Amino acid sequence: MLGQLKMLKIKYEEAVEARKKTQNDIKSFRPDVDKAISAKIPLEKQLENLEVELAFLQRVHKEERIESIKLEVKMTKDKIAFAGISGPAEC
């Protein structure tokens, strides 16, 4: 029984030491974690701004493409109309 008690005491002391070591490791990592979190916040904001800007540019690009196509269609119609007016007269 004394042997078991001594083994339990040794295991307890080992567990206490392991806990202290883990707590010290956490303390030593804390500044790095704080720096990483501090750097992450502005990067997330920048990402959000870039996503908004991308959506805006995509919308503008789409609108410009539509206007360009409309202009091409109008010019083609005008050419066809002009060709139709001057076409039979040439024959």
C-alpha positions as CSV (number, residue, x, y, z in Angstrom):
1,M,0.0,0.0,0.0
2,L,2.8,2.4,0.8
3,G,4.4,1.5,-2.6
4,Q,1.2,2.4,-4.4
5,L,0.9,5.6,-2.5
6,K,4.4,6.6,-3.4
7,M,3.8,5.7,-7.1
8,L,0.6,7.9,-7.0
9,K,2.5,10.7,-5.4
10,I,5.2,10.5,-8.1
11,K,2.5,10.5,-10.9
12,Y,0.9,13.4,-9.3
13,E,4.1,15.4,-9.1
14,E,4.9,14.5,-12.8
15,A,1.4,15.7,-13.7
16,V,1.9,19.0,-11.8
17,E,5.3,19.5,-13.6
18,A,3.8,18.7,-17.0
19,R,1.0,21.2,-16.2
20,K,3.5,23.9,-15.2
21,K,5.5,23.3,-18.4
22,T,2.4,23.5,-20.5
23,Q,1.4,26.8,-18.8
24,N,4.8,28.2,-19.4
25,D,4.7,27.2,-23.0
26,I,1.3,28.9,-23.4
27,K,2.7,32.1,-21.8
28,S,5.7,32.0,-24.2
29,F,3.4,31.6,-27.2
30,R,1.0,34.4,-26.1
31,P,3.0,37.3,-27.6
32,D,3.1,35.5,-30.9
33,V,-0.6,34.7,-30.8
34,D,-1.4,38.4,-30.0
35,K,0.8,39.6,-32.9
36,A,-0.9,37.2,-35.3
37,I,-4.4,38.3,-34.2
38,S,-3.4,41.9,-34.4
39,A,-2.1,41.3,-38.0
40,K,-5.2,39.3,-38.9
41,I,-7.8,42.0,-38.2
42,P,-6.5,44.6,-40.7
43,L,-6.0,41.8,-43.3
44,E,-9.6,40.7,-42.9
45,K,-10.8,44.3,-43.4
46,Q,-8.6,44.6,-46.4
47,L,-10.0,41.4,-47.8
48,E,-13.5,42.6,-47.3
49,N,-12.8,45.9,-49.0
50,L,-11.2,44.0,-52.0
51,E,-14.2,41.7,-52.3
52,V,-16.5,44.8,-52.4
53,E,-14.3,46.4,-55.0
54,L,-14.2,43.3,-57.1
55,A,-18.0,43.0,-57.0
56,F,-18.2,46.6,-58.1
57,L,-15.7,46.2,-60.9
58,Q,-17.4,43.1,-62.1
59,R,-20.8,44.9,-62.2
60,V,-19.3,47.9,-64.1
61,H,-17.5,45.5,-66.6
62,K,-20.8,43.7,-67.2
63,E,-22.6,47.0,-67.8
64,E,-19.8,48.2,-70.2
65,R,-20.0,44.9,-72.1
66,I,-23.7,45.3,-72.5
67,E,-23.4,48.9,-73.7
68,S,-20.7,47.8,-76.1
69,I,-22.9,45.1,-77.6
70,K,-25.8,47.5,-77.9
71,L,-23.6,49.9,-79.7
72,E,-22.3,47.2,-82.1
73,V,-25.9,46.1,-82.8
74,K,-26.9,49.7,-83.5
75,M,-24.0,50.3,-85.8
76,T,-24.7,47.0,-87.6
77,K,-28.4,48.0,-88.0
78,D,-27.3,51.4,-89.3
79,K,-24.9,49.8,-91.8
80,I,-27.7,47.4,-93.0
81,A,-30.1,50.3,-93.3
82,F,-27.5,52.4,-95.2
83,A,-26.7,49.4,-97.4
84,G,-30.4,48.9,-98.0
85,I,-30.9,52.4,-99.1
86,S,-27.9,52.7,-101.4
87,G,-27.8,49.0,-102.4
88,P,-30.7,48.9,-104.9
89,A,-29.8,52.2,-106.4
90,E,-26.4,50.9,-107.4
91,C,-27.9,48.0,-109.3
